[in-house]
Amino acid sequence: MPKFLVMDKEDNVATALEEIQEGEKVEYANNIIIINRKIPFGHKFALNDIKKGDYVIKYGEIIGKAKKDIKQGDWVHTRNVRSAYLERFKK
C-alpha cells in the first residue's frame, strides 16, 4: 500500500496515508523525496520546493499560499501556509 496520495498531477503537495518518519525516503514521479520532519497521517508534505507567496495546490486547486519558503519534503501545515480561499474566485 502506498504511504501517500497525490490527488492531481498539478498538485505540489501529497497527503500521508500513514505516518511518515523524518528522514524516510519516498518516491514520486521518478524523484526521491527525503521527509524533513515526521508527517502525521492525513497531513501534507511538499513534493517540490514552494517559495514564499506561491500557491499550495491540492486536488488541482489552490488551497493556500506559502507564508514562507517550504522545502521539498517539509510538512505543509497552517504554520507555513495561509488560506487563499477567496483568491480561487479571482482567476
N, C-alpha and C positions, 0 to 999 in steps of 0.2 A: 504494500500500500504506500502511496506517495506521502511524504511528510508535509507537503504544502500544495496549494492550489492557486493557479493563475486564472482569473476569470475571463480575460480578454487579451488578445495579442497586443493591444495598445497599452496594457497596464504596466506601471513601473513599480508595483508592489505585489507581493504574494501573501496569501493567508496561510498560517500554520495550521495543519490538520492534527498536529500533536506538538507537544513542547519540543523545541529545537534548542540544543545546547550551544552555549558560547564556544566558538572555535570549530564547530561542526561545519563540514563542507557539504553543500548541496549543489546539484547540477540543474541548470536551466538554460535552454537554447544553446547547448554546447559550451556553456561557460560554467566555471566553478565559482560559487559564491561562498565566502567564508563568513559565517554568522558572527557578528561582533559582540553580541550580548544575547543572553537567553531570550528566546521568543516564546511567550506563553501560547498555549492552544488558543486558536481563534484570532490571534493578533497578526499584525502585518510586519513584513520586513522589505527593505528596498532591494529591488532586482538590479539596480544600477545607481550610480550617484545621482542625487537630486539636489540641485542648487537652491539656496535661499530664494524664495519668490516663485520657484517653479511649481507647477501643479502636480499634485499627487493623483494618480489615475488608478481607479479600480472599477471593474465592470465596464471598462472602456469609457468611463465618465469621470469627470473631475469630482473628487471627494474632499479635496483640501488644497492648501498651499503651504509649502515648506516655510517654517518660521526661521530656520537656519539650515545650513548645509547638512544633508543626510548622505552618508556614505553607503555604498553597496554593502548589504548585509546588516545594516542598522535596523533596530526596532523602530517602526514607524508608529507613533502614538501622539496623543494630544500635547506632549511636551515639545514636539518638533514640527507639528502641523496645526494649522488653524483652519477652521471651516471656510469653505469657498462656495457654500450652498447657493447664495444669491448670484454669484458670478456665472454659474451654469446657465442662467437665463439671459445673460447679456451677450451671448455669442452671436 
